Amino acid sequence: MDQFRVGTFRTVLEDNDLVSVAVRTDSLQIENFNNKKDTFTIEWLDSFEYVLRKKNPKSLLDSTDFHVKIVSISGDSYEFRAYYSGSKFQQKGTAYKIE
């Protein structure tokens, strides 16, 4: 199940067609979204859940852990649900491994 721990991923959020591209190593994720690049540390809690933390937070929201739970896998992609710690806000989407 380690196939999603490293690589390049294209992520599409459900309901709004927003797309980001992220390059993930064993400890970092560098994401390009809306022509803006962000760097996150990544901590895997188990094979299906990880936490992203912005390396250089500029706001309270940026300082909040972002939990991602893989809910299904199909080939080189996975569907996920994600949320900020302590928030009812939730995102759903699909990540496609492209490298």
Disulfide bonds with the S-S distance in Angstrom:
none
